[in-house]
Amino acid sequence: MAIPDVFLEYLIKQGIDQYDANLYVFGRNGKPGNQHLGKNNMRFRFNKFREKL
């Protein structure tokens, strides 16, 4: 899957290029890893932020 340039630049500033390219970007424990987040994880996180706003 392609990552938009603006987001990729942000990820590089955060050190994403220091990880193995075969890892999932959104892994568990807030770091790239071998296990990806559940398919609804981002939606649940977004909903929490939206409700606070």
N, CA, C and O of each residue as an XYZ file, in Angstrom:
212
protein
N       0.844     -1.171      0.000
C       0.000      0.000      0.000
C       0.895      1.241      0.000
O       1.873      1.309      0.745
N       0.561      2.200     -0.821
C       1.344      3.430     -0.913
C       1.049      4.351      0.270
O      -0.096      4.470      0.706
N       2.074      4.987      0.771
C       1.936      5.951      1.870
C       2.077      7.347      1.264
O       3.053      7.614      0.562
N       1.121      8.240      1.522
C       1.235      9.606      0.984
C       2.560     10.251      1.391
O       3.058     10.020      2.493
N       3.121     11.054      0.498
C       4.436     11.664      0.715
C       4.516     12.449      2.021
O       5.506     12.342      2.745
N       3.501     13.224      2.326
C       3.515     14.041      3.539
C       3.594     13.150      4.780
O       4.342     13.444      5.711
N       2.824     12.066      4.791
C       2.836     11.143      5.920
C       4.166     10.408      5.996
O       4.691     10.195      7.088
N       4.715     10.020      4.856
C       6.006      9.330      4.828
C       7.106     10.229      5.385
O       7.960      9.764      6.140
N       7.095     11.501      5.023
C       8.084     12.435      5.567
C       7.980     12.501      7.092
O       8.995     12.522      7.789
N       6.759     12.535      7.599
C       6.554     12.561      9.048
C       7.102     11.281      9.684
O       7.786     11.339     10.706
N       6.803     10.136      9.084
C       7.285      8.863      9.618
C       8.805      8.802      9.644
O       9.392      8.299     10.602
N       9.438      9.306      8.606
C      10.902      9.311      8.557
C      11.459     10.194      9.662
O      12.452      9.834     10.293
N      10.844     11.338      9.907
C      11.287     12.210     11.001
C      11.148     11.520     12.354
O      11.896     11.812     13.287
N      10.190     10.607     12.454
C       9.965      9.864     13.692
C      10.865      8.632     13.794
O      10.845      7.942     14.814
N      11.655      8.344     12.751
C      12.608      7.237     12.798
C      12.122      5.932     12.205
O      12.699      4.882     12.484
N      11.074      5.968     11.392
C      10.541      4.729     10.802
C      11.577      4.027      9.935
O      11.535      2.805      9.795
N      12.499      4.773      9.356
C      13.503      4.185      8.479
C      14.545      3.367      9.247
O      15.387      2.711      8.633
N      14.497      3.398     10.561
C      15.427      2.623     11.391
C      14.929      1.182     11.620
O      15.652      0.348     12.165
N      13.692      0.905     11.196
C      13.096     -0.419     11.382
C      13.197     -1.243     10.114
O      13.372     -0.702      9.022
N      13.088     -2.548     10.263
C      13.073     -3.470      9.141
C      11.887     -3.137      8.226
O      10.773     -2.938      8.710
N      12.113     -3.076      6.935
C      11.068     -2.715      5.969
C       9.956     -3.753      5.888
O       8.898     -3.465      5.327
N      10.160     -4.949      6.430
C       9.141     -5.991      6.375
C       8.151     -5.936      7.546
O       7.223     -6.742      7.603
N       8.335     -5.010      8.462
C       7.440     -4.904      9.614
C       6.211     -4.072      9.270
O       6.235     -3.252      8.352
N       5.140     -4.299     10.020
C       3.948     -3.468      9.880
C       4.244     -2.091     10.469
O       4.860     -1.998     11.531
N       3.819     -1.027      9.801
C       4.047      0.330     10.297
C       3.324      0.526     11.616
O       3.892      1.084     12.555
N       2.081      0.074     11.702
C       1.279      0.226     12.906
C       1.231     -1.107     13.647
O       0.246     -1.842     13.571
N       2.306     -1.400     14.360
C       2.378     -2.622     15.139
C       1.882     -2.391     16.554
O       1.471     -1.289     16.916
N       1.928     -3.434     17.331
C       1.509     -3.337     18.725
C       2.549     -2.589     19.533
O       3.696     -2.467     19.104
N       2.171     -2.094     20.680
C       3.052     -1.340     21.576
C       3.507     -0.009     20.987
O       4.506      0.555     21.433
N       2.781      0.502     19.984
C       3.108      1.808     19.422
C       4.351      1.840     18.562
O       4.869      2.918     18.269
N       4.838      0.689     18.152
C       6.043      0.610     17.329
C       5.798     -0.331     16.155
O       4.920     -1.191     16.227
N       6.563     -0.178     15.075
C       6.470     -1.155     13.988
C       6.783     -2.552     14.528
O       7.644     -2.712     15.393
N       6.082     -3.552     14.013
C       6.315     -4.897     14.511
C       5.794     -5.984     13.603
O       5.235     -5.712     12.541
N       5.984     -7.231     14.033
C       5.558     -8.402     13.262
C       4.055     -8.609     13.299
O       3.495     -9.235     12.398
N       3.392     -8.092     14.328
C       1.942     -8.243     14.458
C       1.280     -6.899     14.201
O       1.662     -5.882     14.779
N       0.286     -6.911     13.328
C      -0.421     -5.674     13.026
C      -1.524     -5.418     14.048
O      -1.921     -6.317     14.790
N      -2.003     -4.203     14.075
C      -3.126     -3.863     14.943
C      -4.381     -4.526     14.401
O      -4.450     -4.867     13.220
N      -5.366     -4.707     15.256
C      -6.639     -5.261     14.811
C      -7.295     -4.331     13.803
O      -7.005     -3.135     13.783
N      -8.175     -4.867     12.966
C      -8.744     -4.069     11.879
C      -9.593     -2.899     12.368
O      -9.794     -1.946     11.615
N     -10.094     -2.936     13.594
C     -10.909     -1.840     14.109
C     -10.159     -0.925     15.072
O     -10.736      0.041     15.570
N      -8.915     -1.201     15.338
C      -8.149     -0.448     16.328
C      -8.107      1.045     16.032
O      -8.371      1.857     16.919
N      -7.780      1.416     14.803
C      -7.676      2.834     14.457
C      -9.037      3.522     14.558
O      -9.127      4.675     14.978
N     -10.090      2.809     14.173
C     -11.434      3.398     14.263
C     -11.789      3.670     15.713
O     -12.333      4.730     16.022
N     -11.496      2.738     16.608
C     -11.787      2.932     18.036
C     -10.990      4.106     18.590
O     -11.522      4.898     19.368
N      -9.736      4.228     18.207
C      -8.910      5.353     18.664
C      -9.464      6.676     18.154
O      -9.565      7.650     18.898
N      -9.822      6.695     16.865
C     -10.382      7.910     16.280
C     -11.670      8.306     17.001
O     -11.885      9.483     17.290
N     -12.519      7.332     17.290
C     -13.783      7.624     17.975
C     -13.545      8.260     19.339
O     -14.278      9.169     19.727
N     -12.542      7.801     20.068
C     -12.237      8.389     21.384
C     -11.845      9.863     21.241
O     -12.316     10.713     21.996
N     -10.981     10.156     20.268
C     -10.566     11.548     20.050
C     -11.750     12.407     19.618
O     -11.914     13.535     20.084
N     -12.565     11.868     18.733
C     -13.724     12.613     18.225
C     -14.692     12.924     19.353
O     -15.212     14.037     19.429
N     -14.940     11.967     20.225
C     -15.871     12.179     21.346
C     -15.342     13.250     22.308
O     -16.123     14.032     22.850
N     -14.032     13.291     22.521
C     -13.455     14.319     23.396
C     -13.595     15.702     22.784
O     -13.793     16.686     23.497
N     -13.493     15.778     21.466
C     -13.618     17.069     20.797
C     -15.053     17.525     20.796
O     -15.360     18.597     20.275
